[in-house]
């Protein structure tokens, strides 16, 4: 399993995926989705360690193959439990 991370940015939000490349406050992520809204975790630190307690109440976007984000201010490696929980959330789309 490739290491998964929670990435928090200044303006773009919170993302979950693998880090392909990182240069200061810029990161290119693969197999990534935006964590737009979650329920059952108080903050990104809890998301990275435990995942979410209410996956049916979360809004996580579709998975995209690659994405570059700017303004990275927090990088948290995810535990196996967190990965399983986050990946269990259905893709939120209209």
C-alpha positions as a Python dict, from the first residue, in 0.01 Angstrom:
ca = {
    (1, 'X'): (0, 0, 0),
    (2, 'X'): (131, 344, -91),
    (3, 'X'): (129, 588, 199),
    (4, 'X'): (-183, 808, 203),
    (5, 'X'): (-186, 1159, 344),
    (6, 'X'): (-428, 1430, 449),
    (7, 'X'): (-311, 1758, 296),
    (8, 'X'): (-454, 2089, 418),
    (9, 'X'): (-406, 2399, 207),
    (10, 'X'): (-451, 2769, 276),
    (11, 'X'): (-733, 2830, 26),
    (12, 'X'): (-814, 2510, -165),
    (13, 'X'): (-927, 2292, 126),
    (14, 'X'): (-840, 1945, 250),
    (15, 'X'): (-728, 1656, 29),
    (16, 'X'): (-663, 1283, 71),
    (17, 'X'): (-418, 1100, -151),
    (18, 'X'): (-61, 996, -222),
    (19, 'X'): (220, 1249, -255),
    (20, 'X'): (397, 1220, -589),
    (21, 'X'): (611, 1530, -549),
    (22, 'X'): (648, 1813, -303),
    (23, 'X'): (827, 2145, -335),
    (24, 'X'): (789, 2380, -38),
    (25, 'X'): (418, 2472, -23),
    (26, 'X'): (327, 2297, -349),
    (27, 'X'): (237, 1929, -373),
    (28, 'X'): (140, 1701, -660),
    (29, 'X'): (-93, 1429, -540),
    (30, 'X'): (-215, 1110, -705),
    (31, 'X'): (-532, 908, -649),
    (32, 'X'): (-666, 1213, -473),
    (33, 'X'): (-1002, 1341, -358),
    (34, 'X'): (-1111, 1657, -180),
    (35, 'X'): (-1259, 1610, 164),
    (36, 'X'): (-1525, 1877, 135),
    (37, 'X'): (-1732, 1796, 444),
    (38, 'X'): (-1696, 1531, 712),
    (39, 'X'): (-1892, 1420, 1014),
    (40, 'X'): (-1751, 1208, 1292),
    (41, 'X'): (-1406, 1366, 1321),
    (42, 'X'): (-1327, 1694, 1490),
    (43, 'X'): (-1028, 1800, 1280),
    (44, 'X'): (-778, 1684, 1018),
    (45, 'X'): (-561, 1531, 1290),
    (46, 'X'): (-844, 1296, 1387),
    (47, 'X'): (-918, 1224, 1020),
    (48, 'X'): (-557, 1113, 967),
    (49, 'X'): (-544, 891, 1275),
    (50, 'X'): (-899, 749, 1302),
    (51, 'X'): (-1090, 841, 988),
    (52, 'X'): (-1457, 933, 1022),
    (53, 'X'): (-1722, 785, 1250),
    (54, 'X'): (-2015, 874, 1020),
    (55, 'X'): (-1909, 793, 661),
    (56, 'X'): (-2265, 823, 528),
    (57, 'X'): (-2274, 1189, 634),
    (58, 'X'): (-1950, 1290, 458),
    (59, 'X'): (-1899, 1467, 125),
    (60, 'X'): (-1576, 1351, -39),
    (61, 'X'): (-1535, 1418, -412),
    (62, 'X'): (-1462, 1176, -694),
    (63, 'X'): (-1109, 1039, -715),
    (64, 'X'): (-885, 1210, -971),
    (65, 'X'): (-561, 1054, -1100),
    (66, 'X'): (-343, 1359, -1033),
    (67, 'X'): (-376, 1706, -887),
    (68, 'X'): (-134, 1984, -790),
    (69, 'X'): (-223, 2199, -491),
    (70, 'X'): (-62, 2522, -376),
    (71, 'X'): (-45, 2670, -30),
    (72, 'X'): (14, 2345, 160),
    (73, 'X'): (15, 2420, 532),
    (74, 'X'): (-31, 2076, 684),
    (75, 'X'): (72, 1723, 581),
    (76, 'X'): (-47, 1430, 792),
    (77, 'X'): (28, 1065, 720),
    (78, 'X'): (-281, 845, 754),
    (79, 'X'): (-304, 529, 959),
    (80, 'X'): (-441, 210, 804),
    (81, 'X'): (-766, 256, 999),
    (82, 'X'): (-805, 609, 868),
    (83, 'X'): (-742, 499, 508),
    (84, 'X'): (-1006, 225, 533),
    (85, 'X'): (-1256, 468, 682),
    (86, 'X'): (-1197, 748, 431),
    (87, 'X'): (-1198, 510, 134),
    (88, 'X'): (-1532, 369, 253),
    (89, 'X'): (-1701, 707, 194),
    (90, 'X'): (-1894, 703, -132),
    (91, 'X'): (-1801, 958, -397),
    (92, 'X'): (-2007, 1273, -359),
    (93, 'X'): (-2132, 1394, -695),
    (94, 'X'): (-2442, 1547, -845),
}
